[in-house]
């Protein structure tokens, strides 16, 4: 987007939120911060009954479940990127392309680069933040070097194009891929990226090797795939931590060894989006937001709801909901239903969310794993989780149908 276009967007959206119009409005004012799956779902669900403003600094929605496929050359850019303004027009809410600078919850006032906003209800869908400083003892120069050469490219505002160039430019040597401790965004995605890199090494016959450093217990489906199909290309090290990273010498210190690498994707620790931390919405001794586990109201503030990847632990039985797109969208709808019920002064029994995602386990021939996560309330009131994983060696477009349906629901019927 060129500067003139951006200024027009900022100007028009700010004008729509001018104090005279806001004060004269009879419908409740809802500000949704963050245009990921959760924010888009909440905005759509609330638009018929409320004055809804979606604040998202990026001009385009990035369909991150397509990101790895795009990197692998299996999806085009036209399906990866979608226009926020078009979605807002279609579903009857407004979009402001601006940075959020601060949230004053006491006065229900939000400071943005496009002006000040007030709200009756706030839906915060700020996604994740990464903490590369934890890898480099807060060395700012090392962090900048990491972000240029080894960044995870794991958020909607990150440059997938830059990562694609890094992958295409890799021709030989050791490739290092590290995971953070769970929970993190989109659990199978790092392994899917590992499959893409391993496939490139094999198909291009590169004099190269991939090491996957995973501090978590092994993922059985991918552990089996690495051993059976990529034995020559991949070393998978579960239950292994990255202790230190020298980004200049390109040396990784692991639990019991050092590894020199030529290229890397390094995933630092993740936590709730920075706005959650800065607004005092994270749980004590946690990097994640504190919410009611059923309707996602912020603990201590009944006018703020937090949805999506920022949400912290919801059950002592399993911890966090999986940080997936479909889960975030379901959270957005559940929070919206609770807001509408509170506005109407009626009680509401929240639905239980669910999640489905697909991930490559091989590219040629194409093979996916489908991961379904479902929930129920036990007799003692605790949430219980059931996970079902199925490998599909003969896919017939099931993943495409699922994704097209999700995007149409969030964006508009023409999205696919």
N, C-alpha and C positions, 0 to 999 in steps of 0.2 A: 504494500500500500504506500503510495507516495505521500509526502507531508501534507499537500493540499487536501487530499482525500481524508487523511486522518483528522485534520483540523475541522473539516466539515462534519465528520462524525461526532467529534467531541462537542462542537458547537451546537449541533442539532439536539444531541442527547441532553446536554446541559440545559438547553432552553426548555425542553420538555419537563425538566425537574426544577424549573424556576420556582422560587418560594410562593409566588402568587397562585400558581397552578396546584402545587402540593397542598397548600393550606386550604384551597377551595375544594379539594377532592373529597368525595363522600365515601369512596371505597378505601379499605385498609391499604396502607402503603407497605409493600414488601420489597426489600432489597435482597437480591441474590448475588453473592460475591463468588465468582468462579464459574466458568463456563465449561466445566467438564461434564461427565455423564450425570452426576448428581445434581449439579446446578441447572442444567438444561431440563432435566425431568421435573425438578421442583418448579421452575419458571413456567413450564407448560401447564402443570397441574393447577397452579394458582391463578393463571392469567384470566380465566373466565370470571373470577370473583373478586380479584384484587388488582390494584395498580402495581404492576410488577416491573422492576428495573433490574436487568442483568448487568452486572459490572464485570467485565472481562477485558483485560488489557490487550490480549491478542486479537487481531482482526479475524482470524480463522480458527475454526474448530479442527483439531487434529484427531482423527479416528485411530487412537493408539493401538487397538488390536490389529490394525492393518500395518502398523509400523514395521514389524519384522518381515512381513510378507513383501512390503515395498522394498526393504533392504535386500531381500532375496530376489527381487525382480518378478515377484508373483502378483503385484498389484500396482495399478497406475496412480499417479498423483491426483487425478480427478476424483478418485474415491477416497483418498487419504484426507483431503482438505475440504472444508465446508464453511460457508459464509454465515457468521453469527447474525448479521443484519437481516438476511433472508429468513432465517429461522424465527427471529423476533417478529418480523412482519407477518409471517404465516400464522403464528400462534397467538398474536395479540399482546405481546409485552414489548418492552423497550430495551435497547442495548446501548450501554455506554462503554466505549473503548477508553479506559483510563486505569491508572495505577491507584490502588487503595493505599493511602499513607497511614491512616490510623482509624481506629474504631473507639468512640467514646460511648460505652454501654450505658453509663449513667444518664446521659442526655439523649441517647439513641441518635447519635450523630456520627457521620462517616466523612472523613476528609479524603478527597481524591484529587488527582491531577486535573480532573475536569470540573472541580468545584465541590462544595459541601452538599451532603445528602442527609435527609432525616428518614427514619423508618418507624413503623409500628411493629414490624416483625423482620427479623434478619435470618436469612439462610446462608450459612458460611460453608462454601464448598471449595476450600482453598487448596485441596490436594495434598501433596507431600512437599517436604523440604529435604534437601540432602545436606550432610555435614562433612564436607571434605576436609575441613579444618581438623577433624578428629584423626585423620590419617597423617597429618603433617604438623602436628603440634601448633596449629593456628599460624603457621608460616604463610603469610599472605602471598609471597612470591611463588612459593611451591604450589599453593592452591591455584594461582593463575596458570602456572605451567600445566598442572593437571587438567584444568578445564579446557585448555587449548588442545592437549594431546591425548588425554586418556579418559575424558568425561564419559559418564554412563549414558547420556542422552536419554533420560528416563522420564522426562516431564514434557507436557504439551508444548511448552514454549521453547524447548531445546531444538537444536537443528539436526534433524535426521539427515539432511543433505550433507552436513559436515561429517557425520558418522559414516555415511555411505562412501564419501571420499577416502576416509581413513581405511575402510575395509577394502576398497578397490586398490588402494595404494600399497596394501600389505602383500608382499611377494615371497618373503622367506623369513626364517627365524622362528622364535618362540612368540606365540600370542597368548597373553594372560587375560583371563576373564575371572573377575572376583565377584562374589555375592556378599551382601550384608547379612547380618543375623535377621531372621524373620521376627516380626512381620515386615513385609515390604510390598511395594506395588506390583500387582500382576504376578503371582507366584511362579507360573511356568515360563514367563517371558525370558529370563536369563538363560534357561536351558534351551529354549527355542533359538535364541541367538547363538548359543554354542553349536547347535546343529547346523545353522546356516554357515558359520565359520568353518566347521569341520567339513561340510559338503563342498565349500569353495576350495579348501586345501586339497581334497580328494579329486574333485572334478577338474581343477586347474593344474593338478599334479605339481603343486608347490613343494619346495623343500622347506617345509614348515610343520609346526606342531602347535596344538592348543592345550593349555593347562587350565582347568576350571577349578578354582579354589572356592569351596563352599563350607562356611562355618556351621551349616545346618545338617541334620541327619540326611542320608541319601534319599533322593527321589527315585523310587524303584524303577519306574518306567524309563526314565532317562539313564539311570545307571546301567540298565540292561541294554539300551540302545547304544550307548557309548562303547560298551564291552563287545557287543555283537557286530555292530556295523562300522564303528569308527575306532577300532582298536589301535590302528596305526597312527591315527590322527589326533586322538584325544587322551589325555590323562585327567581323570576325574578324581578330585580329592575332597570327599565329604568330611564333615567334622574337622575341618582344617581352617584355621584363622589366618588372615593377613595381619601380621603384627606391625609391620612398618613398610613404608614404600619410599624409595628414593627416586623421585621423578626425573632427576637429571642423569644419574647413572643407570637408570632403568633396572633397578634391582628391587625385588620383593622379598621381604623377610617373612617366612611362614613359621608355623609352630616349631618345626624341626629342621628347616632347610632354608636356603636362599635360592632365588630363581631370577636369572637374568632374562629380560624380555625385549623383543623388538617392537612390539605394539601391544596395546592393552585397552580393555574396557574395565574400568574400576568403579564398582558401585560402593560409595561410602554409606555410612549409617543413614537411615531415613527416619523421619518423624513427621508430625503434623505440619501443615503449611505454616509459614512464619507468622501469618496473621493470628492464628490460634495462640501461639506462644506470646506474641506481643500484646494480645488482648486478655491475657490471663485465663485462657480457656483450656489449658492442658492440665492433665491430672498430676497430682503430686508424685514426684520421682518417676515421671514418665515423659516420653517425648510426644505422646499422643493425646488427643482431646478427651475430656471427660464429659460423657453424655449419658442420658437415660438410655439403656440398651434397647428399649422397645420403640420409642418415638423420636429419639435423638435430640431432645431438648438439652441445651447446655446445662450442666450442673451449676446451680446458683443463678441462672438467668432464664426465666421462662419465656422471654421474647427472642431468644437466640436459639437457632437449631443448627447443628453441625452434621453434615452428611458427606459421604464419600470416604476417600482414603485417609482423611485426618482422624477418623473416629478410633478411639482406643478400645480397650478390652470390654467385651460385652457379656462374658460368661466365664466363671472360674473353671468350667469344664473344658473349654478349648481356647479361650482368650479372645482373639480378634476375629471379626468377620474377614473373609478373604478380600483383599483390596483389588477388586476387579471392576470393570466398567458396568456390567449388569448389576452387581451388588450396589454400586454407587447410585445408579438410576433408581433402583428399588428404594433405597434409603431416601432419595429425594421425594419420591411419591408418598412414602410413609410420613415424612415430616410435613409435607404439604397437607395431607389429610388431617394431621393433628392440628396444624395451624387453622384450617378451615373449621374444624370442630370447636376449637377454643373461641374463634370469632363468633360462632353461632351459639356459644354457651351450652354445648351438648357434650356428652361423654363420647369417647371414641376407643374402640378396641383395635389397636394397631395390627396390621397384617404382619406376617413374618416374611422377611426378604429371602431371596434365593439367588443363586449364581450359577451361570453356565459359561464356560470358556473353552475354546479350541486352541491347540498349539501343535505346531509341527513336531514330529519325532523323526521324520526324514523328508527329503525333498524329491528324490528320484529313486523309486516311485514315491509319489506323495503319500504321506501317512500322518494321521492326526491322533492326538489323544483328546478326548472330550472329558471335561471335569465338571461334574454336577455337585453342587453343595446345597443341602436342604436343612431345614431347622424345624424343631418342635419344642413346645413348652412341656417340661416334665411336671409331674404332680407337685413337686416342691417349688415350682415357679422358675427354675433355672432353664436357660436355653441349652438344648442339646443339638449336636451337629452330626450330620451324616454326609460322607463324601463318597462319591462313586466315580471311578475313573475307568474309561473304556478306550482301548486302542482300536482305531478303525483303519485297517490296511487297504481298504477299498473305498475311499471316500467318493461320494456322489453329490458333492455340492452342499452337504448339510451345513457346513460352516458358513458358506456364503449366504444361505437362506437365513440362518440365525443372525448374522451380522447385518444384512440388509433390513431385516425387521427391526432390529435395535436402532439403526440409524434413522429409519423412517419415523419411528416413534419419537425420537429426540429432535429431529431436524425438520423434515417435511416429507410428504409422500413421494417426492421425486428423488430423495436421497437414496443411495444404494452403494 
